[in-house]
Amino acid sequence: MDISKLIAFHKSHGRLATVTAVRPAARFSGIELDGDSVRSFAEKDQTSEGWINGGFFVLEPKVLDHIEGDDTLWERGPLEQLAGAGQLKAFRHEGFWSPMDTMRDVNQLEAHWATGHAPWKTW
């Protein structure tokens, strides 16, 4: 993730918030069916999935006014309000991105690192 490009994008549009949009890794093979007959069976590529919230944000201080308290659900309250007001832009990150939500995710990322094939490593 090139943070400097994300910040430059945020500064260029003048809105209150920017979310980083990423494409999730396709985890399952696709099956094309004709009735109950399988026409094709293929691995999906990452671009066949839609855009999701990648978890990187650039926010102006006024965004804090949209957070009512500790129980505020970020994606249900403030982000929906900002989007509805035209104050949320999406920076599309086309490079490597992976969640680290489950042990499976952690193990896969650690395996990338251990083999020297960590796509996020820039040094």
MOPAC internal coordinates of N, CA, C and O (Angstrom, degrees):
PM7 1SCF
backbone

  N    0.0000 0     0.00 0     0.00 0    0    0    0
  C    1.4542 1     0.00 0     0.00 0    1    0    0
  C    1.5170 1   107.98 1     0.00 0    2    1    0
  O    1.2310 1   120.47 1   -58.58 1    3    2    1
  N    1.2889 1   116.71 1   121.42 1    3    2    1
  C    1.4675 1   121.09 1   179.02 1    5    3    2
  C    1.5273 1   107.89 1   -89.52 1    6    5    3
  O    1.2310 1   121.06 1   -83.77 1    7    6    5
  N    1.3185 1   115.58 1    96.23 1    7    6    5
  C    1.4595 1   121.63 1  -176.01 1    9    7    6
  C    1.5268 1   111.37 1   -61.36 1   10    9    7
  O    1.2310 1   120.22 1   143.35 1   11   10    9
  N    1.3318 1   117.18 1   -36.65 1   11   10    9
  C    1.4690 1   118.98 1  -179.28 1   13   11   10
  C    1.5316 1   111.11 1   -64.48 1   14   13   11
  O    1.2310 1   119.63 1   144.05 1   15   14   13
  N    1.3318 1   118.32 1   -35.95 1   15   14   13
  C    1.4695 1   120.85 1   176.43 1   17   15   14
  C    1.5299 1   110.87 1   -68.77 1   18   17   15
  O    1.2310 1   120.62 1   141.76 1   19   18   17
  N    1.3234 1   116.42 1   -38.24 1   19   18   17
  C    1.4605 1   120.87 1   177.24 1   21   19   18
  C    1.5275 1   110.42 1   -61.58 1   22   21   19
  O    1.2310 1   120.36 1   132.62 1   23   22   21
  N    1.3115 1   116.91 1   -47.38 1   23   22   21
  C    1.4679 1   121.07 1  -179.93 1   25   23   22
  C    1.5287 1   110.83 1   -65.03 1   26   25   23
  O    1.2310 1   120.15 1   138.34 1   27   26   25
  N    1.3363 1   117.32 1   -41.66 1   27   26   25
  C    1.4673 1   120.62 1   178.23 1   29   27   26
  C    1.5272 1   110.72 1   -61.70 1   30   29   27
  O    1.2310 1   120.28 1   138.06 1   31   30   29
  N    1.3299 1   117.06 1   -41.94 1   31   30   29
  C    1.4657 1   120.81 1   177.04 1   33   31   30
  C    1.5263 1   109.74 1   -60.57 1   34   33   31
  O    1.2310 1   120.52 1   134.02 1   35   34   33
  N    1.3248 1   116.62 1   -45.98 1   35   34   33
  C    1.4678 1   120.81 1  -179.67 1   37   35   34
  C    1.5257 1   111.12 1   -58.84 1   38   37   35
  O    1.2310 1   120.56 1   133.77 1   39   38   37
  N    1.3186 1   116.54 1   -46.23 1   39   38   37
  C    1.4642 1   120.47 1  -179.00 1   41   39   38
  C    1.5239 1   111.88 1   -65.98 1   42   41   39
  O    1.2310 1   120.26 1   153.09 1   43   42   41
  N    1.3321 1   117.12 1   -26.91 1   43   42   41
  C    1.4693 1   120.73 1  -175.41 1   45   43   42
  C    1.5275 1   113.64 1   -74.46 1   46   45   43
  O    1.2310 1   119.39 1   156.56 1   47   46   45
  N    1.3346 1   118.78 1   -23.44 1   47   46   45
  C    1.4626 1   118.86 1  -173.59 1   49   47   46
  C    1.5308 1   114.62 1  -104.09 1   50   49   47
  O    1.2310 1   119.18 1   166.07 1   51   50   49
  N    1.2952 1   119.18 1   -13.93 1   51   50   49
  C    1.4570 1   121.40 1   173.98 1   53   51   50
  C    1.5173 1   116.70 1    72.26 1   54   53   51
  O    1.2310 1   119.53 1  -164.91 1   55   54   53
  N    1.3247 1   118.50 1    15.09 1   55   54   53
  C    1.4673 1   120.87 1   177.51 1   57   55   54
  C    1.5238 1   109.61 1   -91.44 1   58   57   55
  O    1.2310 1   120.99 1    -4.98 1   59   58   57
  N    1.3325 1   115.70 1   175.02 1   59   58   57
  C    1.4606 1   120.55 1  -177.03 1   61   59   58
  C    1.5239 1   113.93 1   -77.61 1   62   61   59
  O    1.2310 1   120.36 1   152.74 1   63   62   61
  N    1.3403 1   116.92 1   -27.26 1   63   62   61
  C    1.4597 1   118.47 1  -173.49 1   65   63   62
  C    1.5225 1   112.28 1  -147.76 1   66   65   63
  O    1.2310 1   121.78 1   -29.31 1   67   66   65
  N    1.3259 1   114.21 1   150.69 1   67   66   65
  C    1.4632 1   122.33 1   174.48 1   69   67   66
  C    1.5217 1   108.00 1  -131.76 1   70   69   67
  O    1.2310 1   120.77 1   -48.89 1   71   70   69
  N    1.3033 1   116.14 1   131.11 1   71   70   69
  C    1.4591 1   122.32 1   173.64 1   73   71   70
  C    1.5257 1   107.18 1  -108.75 1   74   73   71
  O    1.2310 1   120.49 1   -33.63 1   75   74   73
  N    1.3155 1   116.67 1   146.37 1   75   74   73
  C    1.4574 1   120.07 1   175.54 1   77   75   74
  C    1.5236 1   108.74 1   -89.75 1   78   77   75
  O    1.2310 1   120.82 1   -58.83 1   79   78   77
  N    1.3120 1   116.03 1   121.17 1   79   78   77
  C    1.4628 1   122.25 1   178.54 1   81   79   78
  C    1.5187 1   108.39 1   -94.80 1   82   81   79
  O    1.2310 1   120.73 1   -49.60 1   83   82   81
  N    1.3268 1   116.21 1   130.40 1   83   82   81
  C    1.4650 1   121.83 1   179.64 1   85   83   82
  C    1.5191 1   108.64 1  -131.36 1   86   85   83
  O    1.2310 1   121.61 1   -17.02 1   87   86   85
  N    1.3044 1   114.52 1   162.98 1   87   86   85
  C    1.4632 1   119.50 1   175.65 1   89   87   86
  C    1.5283 1   107.32 1  -102.51 1   90   89   87
  O    1.2310 1   120.11 1   -54.32 1   91   90   89
  N    1.3344 1   117.39 1   125.68 1   91   90   89
  C    1.4601 1   119.09 1   179.93 1   93   91   90
  C    1.5186 1   110.77 1   -70.06 1   94   93   91
  O    1.2310 1   121.39 1   -29.45 1   95   94   93
  N    1.3058 1   114.95 1   150.55 1   95   94   93
  C    1.4604 1   119.33 1   176.36 1   97   95   94
  C    1.5256 1   109.05 1   -65.37 1   98   97   95
  O    1.2310 1   120.61 1   -43.37 1   99   98   97
  N    1.3072 1   116.44 1   136.63 1   99   98   97
  C    1.4601 1   120.72 1   177.17 1  101   99   98
  C    1.5305 1   107.59 1   -72.80 1  102  101   99
  O    1.2310 1   120.75 1   -58.62 1  103  102  101
  N    1.3157 1   116.17 1   121.38 1  103  102  101
  C    1.4621 1   119.74 1  -175.12 1  105  103  102
  C    1.5186 1   112.88 1   -97.89 1  106  105  103
  O    1.2310 1   120.08 1   164.64 1  107  106  105
  N    1.3112 1   117.45 1   -15.36 1  107  106  105
  C    1.4517 1   119.19 1  -173.78 1  109  107  106
  C    1.5215 1   110.39 1  -129.97 1  110  109  107
  O    1.2310 1   121.08 1   -26.96 1  111  110  109
  N    1.3126 1   115.53 1   153.04 1  111  110  109
  C    1.4606 1   121.15 1   176.88 1  113  111  110
  C    1.5192 1   109.62 1   -75.47 1  114  113  111
  O    1.2310 1   121.31 1   -31.30 1  115  114  113
  N    1.3240 1   115.10 1   148.70 1  115  114  113
  C    1.4535 1   120.11 1   176.86 1  117  115  114
  C    1.5120 1   111.25 1   -92.66 1  118  117  115
  O    1.2310 1   121.08 1   -35.58 1  119  118  117
  N    1.3036 1   115.54 1   144.42 1  119  118  117
  C    1.4622 1   121.12 1   175.80 1  121  119  118
  C    1.5148 1   107.26 1  -125.17 1  122  121  119
  O    1.2310 1   120.48 1   -55.95 1  123  122  121
  N    1.3055 1   116.69 1   124.05 1  123  122  121
  C    1.4584 1   120.95 1   175.02 1  125  123  122
  C    1.5180 1   107.44 1   -97.18 1  126  125  123
  O    1.2310 1   121.20 1   -55.36 1  127  126  125
  N    1.3364 1   115.30 1   124.64 1  127  126  125
  C    1.4602 1   120.21 1  -176.11 1  129  127  126
  C    1.5170 1   111.93 1  -110.11 1  130  129  127
  O    1.2310 1   121.48 1   -31.88 1  131  130  129
  N    1.3211 1   114.78 1   148.12 1  131  130  129
  C    1.4535 1   123.66 1   170.16 1  133  131  130
  C    1.5185 1   104.63 1  -123.39 1  134  133  131
  O    1.2310 1   120.83 1   -83.20 1  135  134  133
  N    1.3482 1   116.01 1    96.80 1  135  134  133
  C    1.4646 1   118.76 1  -170.03 1  137  135  134
  C    1.5192 1   107.78 1    67.41 1  138  137  135
  O    1.2310 1   120.86 1    57.40 1  139  138  137
  N    1.3345 1   115.96 1  -122.60 1  139  138  137
  C    1.4577 1   118.69 1   175.81 1  141  139  138
  C    1.5255 1   111.99 1  -107.77 1  142  141  139
  O    1.2310 1   120.42 1  -166.39 1  143  142  141
  N    1.3321 1   116.81 1    13.61 1  143  142  141
  C    1.4671 1   121.73 1   175.57 1  145  143  142
  C    1.5187 1   109.67 1   -96.53 1  146  145  143
  O    1.2310 1   120.88 1   -42.70 1  147  146  145
  N    1.3209 1   115.92 1   137.30 1  147  146  145
  C    1.4571 1   120.88 1   178.13 1  149  147  146
  C    1.5178 1   109.02 1   -82.17 1  150  149  147
  O    1.2310 1   120.52 1   -59.71 1  151  150  149
  N    1.3434 1   116.61 1   120.29 1  151  150  149
  C    1.4704 1   121.28 1   178.50 1  153  151  150
  C    1.5161 1   111.04 1   -87.14 1  154  153  151
  O    1.2310 1   120.93 1   141.72 1  155  154  153
  N    1.3511 1   115.83 1   -38.28 1  155  154  153
  C    1.4647 1   118.88 1   178.08 1  157  155  154
  C    1.5162 1   109.23 1  -155.44 1  158  157  155
  O    1.2310 1   121.98 1   -22.59 1  159  158  157
  N    1.3301 1   113.81 1   157.41 1  159  158  157
  C    1.4445 1   122.34 1  -179.16 1  161  159  158
  C    1.5141 1   105.60 1  -138.05 1  162  161  159
  O    1.2310 1   120.62 1   -64.86 1  163  162  161
  N    1.3415 1   116.42 1   115.14 1  163  162  161
  C    1.4618 1   117.97 1  -174.33 1  165  163  162
  C    1.5168 1   111.00 1  -148.11 1  166  165  163
  O    1.2310 1   121.22 1   -29.33 1  167  166  165
  N    1.3082 1   115.28 1   150.67 1  167  166  165
  C    1.4546 1   121.22 1   172.89 1  169  167  166
  C    1.5178 1   108.01 1   -68.88 1  170  169  167
  O    1.2310 1   120.65 1   -42.78 1  171  170  169
  N    1.3182 1   116.36 1   137.22 1  171  170  169
  C    1.4610 1   120.47 1   176.32 1  173  171  170
  C    1.5235 1   107.88 1   -85.34 1  174  173  171
  O    1.2310 1   120.77 1   -34.96 1  175  174  173
  N    1.3139 1   116.13 1   145.04 1  175  174  173
  C    1.4580 1   118.18 1   174.09 1  177  175  174
  C    1.5212 1   108.72 1   -91.70 1  178  177  175
  O    1.2310 1   120.87 1   -11.85 1  179  178  177
  N    1.3053 1   115.94 1   168.15 1  179  178  177
  C    1.4561 1   121.06 1  -174.44 1  181  179  178
  C    1.5278 1   111.67 1   -62.05 1  182  181  179
  O    1.2310 1   119.83 1   148.94 1  183  182  181
  N    1.3268 1   117.94 1   -31.06 1  183  182  181
  C    1.4575 1   120.15 1  -176.21 1  185  183  182
  C    1.5227 1   112.96 1   -76.87 1  186  185  183
  O    1.2310 1   119.89 1   174.02 1  187  186  185
  N    1.3370 1   117.81 1    -5.98 1  187  186  185
  C    1.4628 1   118.41 1   177.96 1  189  187  186
  C    1.5266 1   111.09 1   -80.37 1  190  189  187
  O    1.2310 1   120.24 1   168.82 1  191  190  189
  N    1.3082 1   117.15 1   -11.18 1  191  190  189
  C    1.4649 1   122.17 1   177.83 1  193  191  190
  C    1.5232 1   109.37 1   -91.83 1  194  193  191
  O    1.2310 1   120.58 1   -20.61 1  195  194  193
  N    1.3241 1   116.50 1   159.39 1  195  194  193
  C    1.4589 1   121.52 1   177.60 1  197  195  194
  C    1.5184 1   111.61 1   -79.21 1  198  197  195
  O    1.2310 1   121.00 1     1.87 1  199  198  197
  N    1.3078 1   115.70 1  -178.13 1  199  198  197
  C    1.4637 1   121.93 1   178.75 1  201  199  198
  C    1.5183 1   109.54 1   -85.87 1  202  201  199
  O    1.2310 1   120.70 1   -37.20 1  203  202  201
  N    1.3344 1   116.28 1   142.80 1  203  202  201
  C    1.4586 1   121.56 1   176.28 1  205  203  202
  C    1.5259 1   109.39 1  -132.53 1  206  205  203
  O    1.2310 1   121.07 1   -12.25 1  207  206  205
  N    1.3146 1   115.57 1   167.75 1  207  206  205
  C    1.4500 1   122.86 1   175.88 1  209  207  206
  C    1.5237 1   108.71 1   -69.61 1  210  209  207
  O    1.2310 1   120.26 1   -62.67 1  211  210  209
  N    1.3365 1   117.11 1   117.33 1  211  210  209
  C    1.4573 1   121.88 1  -178.83 1  213  211  210
  C    1.5161 1   114.29 1   -86.81 1  214  213  211
  O    1.2310 1   119.95 1   176.24 1  215  214  213
  N    1.3293 1   117.70 1    -3.76 1  215  214  213
  C    1.4556 1   120.77 1   174.04 1  217  215  214
  C    1.5186 1   116.42 1    89.69 1  218  217  215
  O    1.2310 1   119.58 1   178.48 1  219  218  217
  N    1.3182 1   118.40 1    -1.52 1  219  218  217
  C    1.4579 1   121.38 1   176.11 1  221  219  218
  C    1.5273 1   108.16 1  -102.82 1  222  221  219
  O    1.2310 1   120.50 1   -52.27 1  223  222  221
  N    1.3242 1   116.65 1   127.73 1  223  222  221
  C    1.4593 1   121.68 1  -178.54 1  225  223  222
  C    1.5174 1   110.31 1  -129.61 1  226  225  223
  O    1.2310 1   120.82 1   -28.39 1  227  226  225
  N    1.3261 1   116.04 1   151.61 1  227  226  225
  C    1.4617 1   122.72 1   165.25 1  229  227  226
  C    1.5215 1   104.43 1  -122.77 1  230  229  227
  O    1.2310 1   120.87 1   -53.59 1  231  230  229
  N    1.3333 1   115.95 1   126.41 1  231  230  229
  C    1.4542 1   120.91 1  -173.33 1  233  231  230
  C    1.5218 1   110.93 1  -129.52 1  234  233  231
  O    1.2310 1   121.52 1   -36.67 1  235  234  233
  N    1.3145 1   114.70 1   143.33 1  235  234  233
  C    1.4494 1   120.85 1   170.46 1  237  235  234
  C    1.5260 1   107.55 1   -83.94 1  238  237  235
  O    1.2310 1   119.36 1   -27.92 1  239  238  237
  N    1.3261 1   118.84 1   152.08 1  239  238  237
  C    1.4725 1   120.98 1  -178.34 1  241  239  238
  C    1.5239 1   114.38 1   -54.45 1  242  241  239
  O    1.2310 1   119.35 1   149.65 1  243  242  241
  N    1.3387 1   118.85 1   -30.35 1  243  242  241
  C    1.4766 1   121.25 1  -179.18 1  245  243  242
  C    1.5314 1   112.23 1   -63.76 1  246  245  243
  O    1.2310 1   119.99 1   162.62 1  247  246  245
  N    1.3312 1   117.63 1   -17.38 1  247  246  245
  C    1.4654 1   120.33 1   177.91 1  249  247  246
  C    1.5306 1   109.96 1   -62.47 1  250  249  247
  O    1.2310 1   120.14 1   149.72 1  251  250  249
  N    1.3122 1   117.35 1   -30.28 1  251  250  249
  C    1.4666 1   120.64 1   179.91 1  253  251  250
  C    1.5284 1   111.78 1   -59.98 1  254  253  251
  O    1.2310 1   120.26 1   154.84 1  255  254  253
  N    1.3301 1   117.11 1   -25.16 1  255  254  253
  C    1.4674 1   120.92 1   177.48 1  257  255  254
  C    1.5320 1   111.90 1   -64.89 1  258  257  255
  O    1.2310 1   119.96 1   161.17 1  259  258  257
  N    1.3158 1   117.68 1   -18.83 1  259  258  257
  C    1.4630 1   122.70 1  -179.25 1  261  259  258
  C    1.5261 1   112.41 1   -87.88 1  262  261  259
  O    1.2310 1   120.21 1   175.14 1  263  262  261
  N    1.3145 1   117.21 1    -4.86 1  263  262  261
  C    1.4643 1   121.40 1  -179.86 1  265  263  262
  C    1.5274 1   107.44 1  -100.89 1  266  265  263
  O    1.2310 1   121.00 1   -66.86 1  267  266  265
  N    1.3330 1   115.70 1   113.14 1  267  266  265
  C    1.4620 1   120.49 1  -175.36 1  269  267  266
  C    1.5227 1   113.01 1   -79.98 1  270  269  267
  O    1.2310 1   119.77 1   150.70 1  271  270  269
  N    1.3035 1   118.04 1   -29.30 1  271  270  269
  C    1.4590 1   120.65 1  -178.66 1  273  271  270
  C    1.5113 1   111.16 1   175.76 1  274  273  271
  O    1.2310 1   120.98 1    10.43 1  275  274  273
  N    1.3259 1   115.73 1  -169.57 1  275  274  273
  C    1.4623 1   121.69 1  -176.65 1  277  275  274
  C    1.5244 1   113.48 1   -62.98 1  278  277  275
  O    1.2310 1   120.20 1   155.22 1  279  278  277
  N    1.3159 1   117.23 1   -24.78 1  279  278  277
  C    1.4628 1   120.54 1  -178.15 1  281  279  278
  C    1.5263 1   113.33 1   -89.30 1  282  281  279
  O    1.2310 1   119.77 1  -179.37 1  283  282  281
  N    1.3299 1   118.04 1     0.63 1  283  282  281
  C    1.4595 1   121.79 1  -179.76 1  285  283  282
  C    1.5253 1   109.59 1   -66.10 1  286  285  283
  O    1.2310 1   120.60 1   -52.98 1  287  286  285
  N    1.3102 1   116.47 1   127.02 1  287  286  285
  C    1.4666 1   121.56 1   175.82 1  289  287  286
  C    1.5272 1   107.69 1   -87.27 1  290  289  287
  O    1.2310 1   120.67 1   -68.28 1  291  290  289
  N    1.3076 1   116.33 1   111.72 1  291  290  289
  C    1.4605 1   123.80 1  -173.56 1  293  291  290
  C    1.5220 1   112.80 1   -49.67 1  294  293  291
  O    1.2310 1   120.34 1   130.22 1  295  294  293
  N    1.3237 1   116.95 1   -49.78 1  295  294  293
  C    1.4651 1   119.50 1  -176.15 1  297  295  294
  C    1.5301 1   112.73 1   -79.07 1  298  297  295
  O    1.2310 1   119.41 1   156.65 1  299  298  297
  N    1.3061 1   118.73 1   -23.35 1  299  298  297
  C    1.4650 1   121.12 1  -178.94 1  301  299  298
  C    1.5234 1   112.03 1   -88.34 1  302  301  299
  O    1.2310 1   119.77 1   145.28 1  303  302  301
  N    1.3120 1   118.05 1   -34.72 1  303  302  301
  C    1.4574 1   121.28 1  -177.56 1  305  303  302
  C    1.5103 1   112.43 1   -97.70 1  306  305  303
  O    1.2310 1   120.15 1    94.97 1  307  306  305
  N    1.3274 1   117.32 1   -85.03 1  307  306  305
  C    1.4642 1   120.75 1  -173.42 1  309  307  306
  C    1.5281 1   114.67 1   -56.35 1  310  309  307
  O    1.2310 1   119.34 1   133.80 1  311  310  309
  N    1.3179 1   118.86 1   -46.20 1  311  310  309
  C    1.4716 1   118.99 1  -177.48 1  313  311  310
  C    1.5209 1   111.67 1   -65.56 1  314  313  311
  O    1.2310 1   120.14 1   139.93 1  315  314  313
  N    1.3254 1   117.34 1   -40.07 1  315  314  313
  C    1.4664 1   119.24 1   177.78 1  317  315  314
  C    1.5256 1   111.13 1   -66.12 1  318  317  315
  O    1.2310 1   120.30 1   140.95 1  319  318  317
  N    1.3387 1   117.04 1   -39.05 1  319  318  317
  C    1.4602 1   120.60 1   177.84 1  321  319  318
  C    1.5282 1   110.72 1   -63.73 1  322  321  319
  O    1.2310 1   120.80 1   134.32 1  323  322  321
  N    1.3242 1   116.07 1   -45.68 1  323  322  321
  C    1.4634 1   120.37 1  -179.37 1  325  323  322
  C    1.5236 1   110.85 1   -63.62 1  326  325  323
  O    1.2310 1   120.48 1   137.07 1  327  326  325
  N    1.3303 1   116.68 1   -42.93 1  327  326  325
  C    1.4676 1   120.43 1   178.69 1  329  327  326
  C    1.5242 1   110.20 1   -62.45 1  330  329  327
  O    1.2310 1   120.47 1   135.27 1  331  330  329
  N    1.3300 1   116.71 1   -44.73 1  331  330  329
  C    1.4559 1   120.91 1  -179.80 1  333  331  330
  C    1.5172 1   113.38 1   -62.53 1  334  333  331
  O    1.2310 1   120.79 1   149.93 1  335  334  333
  N    1.3305 1   116.09 1   -30.07 1  335  334  333
  C    1.4659 1   121.02 1   179.59 1  337  335  334
  C    1.5293 1   112.56 1   -90.27 1  338  337  335
  O    1.2310 1   120.29 1  -175.94 1  339  338  337
  N    1.3364 1   117.05 1     4.06 1  339  338  337
  C    1.4710 1   120.32 1  -179.20 1  341  339  338
  C    1.5181 1   112.98 1    71.81 1  342  341  339
  O    1.2310 1   120.19 1  -155.80 1  343  342  341
  N    1.3393 1   117.25 1    24.20 1  343  342  341
  C    1.4619 1   121.33 1  -176.42 1  345  343  342
  C    1.5286 1   113.63 1  -108.80 1  346  345  343
  O    1.2310 1   120.27 1  -166.52 1  347  346  345
  N    1.3327 1   117.08 1    13.48 1  347  346  345
  C    1.4673 1   121.10 1  -179.84 1  349  347  346
  C    1.5171 1   109.52 1  -124.20 1  350  349  347
  O    1.2310 1   120.69 1   -58.48 1  351  350  349
  N    1.3060 1   116.28 1   121.52 1  351  350  349
  C    1.4611 1   122.20 1   176.94 1  353  351  350
  C    1.5267 1   109.21 1  -111.75 1  354  353  351
  O    1.2310 1   120.72 1   -20.54 1  355  354  353
  N    1.3273 1   116.22 1   159.46 1  355  354  353
  C    1.4605 1   121.87 1   179.97 1  357  355  354
  C    1.5225 1   110.33 1  -116.35 1  358  357  355
  O    1.2310 1   121.21 1   -54.61 1  359  358  357
  N    1.3100 1   115.29 1   125.39 1  359  358  357
  C    1.4559 1   122.53 1   172.70 1  361  359  358
  C    1.5234 1   106.27 1   -93.27 1  362  361  359
  O    1.2310 1   120.29 1   -62.24 1  363  362  361
  N    1.3144 1   117.05 1   117.76 1  363  362  361
  C    1.4632 1   120.87 1  -176.46 1  365  363  362
  C    1.5264 1   110.52 1   -86.96 1  366  365  363
  O    1.2310 1   121.31 1   -67.34 1  367  366  365
  N    1.3042 1   115.10 1   112.66 1  367  366  365
  C    1.4663 1   121.86 1   177.77 1  369  367  366
  C    1.5231 1   107.95 1   -97.10 1  370  369  367
  O    1.2310 1   120.60 1   -64.09 1  371  370  369
  N    1.3220 1   116.46 1   115.91 1  371  370  369
  C    1.4696 1   121.23 1  -177.12 1  373  371  370
  C    1.5229 1   112.59 1   -94.22 1  374  373  371
  O    1.2310 1   120.21 1   170.49 1  375  374  373
  N    1.3199 1   117.20 1    -9.51 1  375  374  373
  C    1.4601 1   120.19 1  -176.52 1  377  375  374
  C    1.5109 1   113.30 1   -82.16 1  378  377  375
  O    1.2310 1   121.55 1    14.05 1  379  378  377
  N    1.3183 1   114.64 1  -165.95 1  379  378  377
  C    1.4598 1   120.83 1  -178.34 1  381  379  378
  C    1.5243 1   110.50 1   -61.40 1  382  381  379
  O    1.2310 1   121.33 1   -42.33 1  383  382  381
  N    1.3243 1   115.07 1   137.67 1  383  382  381
  C    1.4562 1   122.49 1   172.43 1  385  383  382
  C    1.5191 1   107.47 1  -153.55 1  386  385  383
  O    1.2310 1   120.79 1   -38.78 1  387  386  385
  N    1.2981 1   116.10 1   141.22 1  387  386  385
  C    1.4616 1   120.24 1   177.13 1  389  387  386
  C    1.5146 1   109.21 1  -148.31 1  390  389  387
  O    1.2310 1   120.07 1   -38.15 1  391  390  389
  N    1.3174 1   117.47 1   141.85 1  391  390  389
  C    1.4570 1   118.92 1   173.27 1  393  391  390
  C    1.5285 1   108.91 1   -75.98 1  394  393  391
  O    1.2310 1   121.06 1   -14.24 1  395  394  393
  N    1.3121 1   115.57 1   165.76 1  395  394  393
  C    1.4596 1   120.81 1   173.38 1  397  395  394
  C    1.5242 1   106.76 1  -135.42 1  398  397  395
  O    1.2310 1   121.59 1  -126.81 1  399  398  397
  N    1.3371 1   114.56 1    53.19 1  399  398  397
  C    1.4581 1   122.03 1  -174.32 1  401  399  398
  C    1.5254 1   113.73 1   -91.84 1  402  401  399
  O    1.2310 1   120.39 1   153.88 1  403  402  401
  N    1.3148 1   116.86 1   -26.12 1  403  402  401
  C    1.4671 1   120.33 1  -175.10 1  405  403  402
  C    1.5195 1   109.69 1  -126.44 1  406  405  403
  O    1.2310 1   120.71 1   -13.13 1  407  406  405
  N    1.3262 1   116.25 1   166.87 1  407  406  405
  C    1.4670 1   119.62 1   176.10 1  409  407  406
  C    1.5288 1   110.46 1   -62.73 1  410  409  407
  O    1.2310 1   120.19 1   146.65 1  411  410  409
  N    1.3104 1   117.24 1   -33.35 1  411  410  409
  C    1.4727 1   120.15 1   176.58 1  413  411  410
  C    1.5222 1   109.99 1   -59.61 1  414  413  411
  O    1.2310 1   120.41 1   134.68 1  415  414  413
  N    1.3473 1   116.83 1   -45.32 1  415  414  413
  C    1.4671 1   121.25 1   178.07 1  417  415  414
  C    1.5227 1   110.65 1   -61.23 1  418  417  415
  O    1.2310 1   120.51 1   133.43 1  419  418  417
  N    1.3374 1   116.64 1   -46.57 1  419  418  417
  C    1.4668 1   121.54 1  -179.59 1  421  419  418
  C    1.5221 1   110.11 1   -59.87 1  422  421  419
  O    1.2310 1   120.36 1   133.70 1  423  422  421
  N    1.3192 1   116.92 1   -46.30 1  423  422  421
  C    1.4722 1   120.50 1  -179.35 1  425  423  422
  C    1.5204 1   111.87 1   -61.98 1  426  425  423
  O    1.2310 1   120.27 1   138.87 1  427  426  425
  N    1.3322 1   117.10 1   -41.13 1  427  426  425
  C    1.4644 1   119.99 1   179.12 1  429  427  426
  C    1.5247 1   111.02 1   -64.92 1  430  429  427
  O    1.2310 1   119.96 1   136.49 1  431  430  429
  N    1.3321 1   117.67 1   -43.51 1  431  430  429
  C    1.4625 1   120.86 1   179.45 1  433  431  430
  C    1.5249 1   111.19 1   -66.17 1  434  433  431
  O    1.2310 1   120.11 1   139.66 1  435  434  433
  N    1.3180 1   117.39 1   -40.34 1  435  434  433
  C    1.4577 1   120.22 1   177.29 1  437  435  434
  C    1.5250 1   111.40 1   -65.44 1  438  437  435
  O    1.2310 1   120.09 1   144.79 1  439  438  437
  N    1.3189 1   117.44 1   -35.21 1  439  438  437
  C    1.4652 1   120.86 1   176.96 1  441  439  438
  C    1.5280 1   110.49 1   -66.15 1  442  441  439
  O    1.2310 1   120.01 1   139.41 1  443  442  441
  N    1.3289 1   117.59 1   -40.59 1  443  442  441
  C    1.4721 1   120.59 1   174.92 1  445  443  442
  C    1.5213 1   109.83 1   -57.24 1  446  445  443
  O    1.2310 1   120.81 1   132.88 1  447  446  445
  N    1.3287 1   116.06 1   -47.12 1  447  446  445
  C    1.4642 1   121.18 1  -177.25 1  449  447  446
  C    1.5384 1   110.51 1   -64.40 1  450  449  447
  O    1.2310 1   120.39 1   134.85 1  451  450  449
  N    1.3199 1   116.86 1   -45.15 1  451  450  449
  C    1.4667 1   121.81 1  -175.87 1  453  451  450
  C    1.5262 1   112.30 1   -64.41 1  454  453  451
  O    1.2310 1   120.58 1   149.19 1  455  454  453
  N    1.3300 1   116.49 1   -30.81 1  455  454  453
  C    1.4647 1   119.79 1  -178.45 1  457  455  454
  C    1.5247 1   112.56 1   -90.94 1  458  457  455
  O    1.2310 1   120.68 1   179.48 1  459  458  457
  N    1.3276 1   116.31 1    -0.52 1  459  458  457
  C    1.4610 1   119.61 1  -179.45 1  461  459  458
  C    1.5133 1   113.55 1    78.51 1  462  461  459
  O    1.2310 1   120.18 1  -165.60 1  463  462  461
  N    1.3220 1   117.26 1    14.40 1  463  462  461
  C    1.4660 1   121.74 1  -179.92 1  465  463  462
  C    1.5193 1   110.84 1  -114.86 1  466  465  463
  O    1.2310 1   120.85 1  -128.32 1  467  466  465
  N    1.3055 1   115.97 1    51.68 1  467  466  465
  C    1.4681 1   121.02 1   178.85 1  469  467  466
  C    1.5219 1   108.71 1   -90.12 1  470  469  467
  O    1.2310 1   119.85 1   -75.37 1  471  470  469
  N    1.3389 1   117.89 1   104.63 1  471  470  469
  C    1.4669 1   120.81 1  -175.54 1  473  471  470
  C    1.5216 1   113.96 1   -61.96 1  474  473  471
  O    1.2310 1   119.96 1   160.41 1  475  474  473
  N    1.3290 1   117.68 1   -19.59 1  475  474  473
  C    1.4603 1   120.47 1  -179.33 1  477  475  474
  C    1.5143 1   112.94 1   -85.77 1  478  477  475
  O    1.2310 1   119.71 1   167.41 1  479  478  477
  N    1.3031 1   118.16 1   -12.59 1  479  478  477
  C    1.4565 1   121.45 1  -177.54 1  481  479  478
  C    1.5307 1   109.95 1   -73.73 1  482  481  479
  O    1.2310 1   120.66 1   -56.61 1  483  482  481
  N    1.3131 1   116.34 1   123.39 1  483  482  481
  C    1.4689 1   120.87 1  -177.45 1  485  483  482
  C    1.5228 1   113.04 1  -113.54 1  486  485  483
  O    1.2310 1   119.80 1  -174.99 1  487  486  485
  N    1.3178 1   117.99 1     5.01 1  487  486  485
  C    1.4672 1   120.40 1   179.87 1  489  487  486
  C    1.4990 1   111.20 1  -119.06 1  490  489  487
  O    1.2310 1   120.10 1   180.00 1  491  490  489

